[in-house]
Amino acid sequence: MLSSREDNALLDSAKIASSKAVRSSMALGITIKVIRDHEIIAVNPDRSIKVIRKIAKTSIDVSSLRKGMILERK
């Protein structure tokens, strides 16, 4: 298990790496895709946004869950 200090270090380095990747992609004129508010969005280098598609949010029936069950997403 990772300690909370190690968790924080990993999260901080992931944030820095992702912001550098986005900045580099924008500078090179590459469109990036992000997930925001249950939608897949394409962000163009000129910062214009286009919704690619919506992601359906399915509900889970928690009444049939038991302790120790393994959930798999299909």
C-alpha positions in Angstrom: 0.0 0.0 0.0 1.1 3.5 -0.7 1.3 6.1 2.1 -0.6 9.3 1.8 2.6 11.2 1.0 3.4 8.8 -1.8 -0.2 9.2 -3.1 0.1 12.9 -3.0 3.4 12.8 -4.9 1.9 10.6 -7.6 -1.2 12.8 -7.9 1.0 15.9 -8.2 3.3 14.4 -10.8 0.2 13.2 -12.8 -1.3 16.7 -12.8 2.0 18.2 -14.0 2.4 15.6 -16.7 -1.1 16.0 -18.0 -1.0 19.8 -18.1 2.3 19.6 -20.0 0.8 17.1 -22.5 -2.2 19.4 -23.1 0.0 22.5 -23.5 2.3 20.6 -26.0 -0.7 19.2 -27.9 -2.3 22.7 -28.2 1.1 24.2 -29.4 1.4 21.5 -32.0 -2.1 22.0 -33.3 -3.4 18.6 -32.1 -7.0 18.2 -31.0 -7.4 16.6 -27.6 -10.4 14.7 -26.3 -11.6 14.9 -22.7 -14.5 13.5 -20.7 -16.5 16.2 -18.9 -20.0 15.9 -17.4 -20.8 12.5 -19.0 -19.8 13.7 -22.5 -16.8 13.1 -24.7 -15.6 16.5 -25.9 -13.0 17.4 -28.6 -11.1 20.6 -27.8 -9.5 22.1 -30.8 -6.2 24.1 -30.7 -8.2 27.3 -31.1 -10.1 26.3 -27.9 -13.3 25.6 -29.7 -15.3 22.7 -28.2 -17.3 20.0 -30.0 -19.3 17.4 -28.2 -18.5 14.0 -29.8 -21.1 11.9 -27.9 -22.8 11.6 -24.5 -22.0 8.8 -22.1 -25.0 7.1 -20.7 -24.9 6.8 -16.9 -26.3 3.5 -15.8 -27.7 2.9 -12.4 -26.6 0.0 -10.2 -29.1 -2.1 -8.3 -27.5 -2.1 -4.9 -30.1 -4.4 -3.4 -28.5 -7.4 -5.0 -24.9 -6.6 -3.9 -23.2 -8.6 -1.1 -20.0 -8.1 0.8 -17.0 -9.5 -1.1 -18.6 -9.4 -4.6 -16.4 -8.4 -7.5 -17.9 -5.9 -9.9 -16.9 -5.8 -13.5 -17.8 -3.1 -16.0 -18.7 -4.3 -19.5 
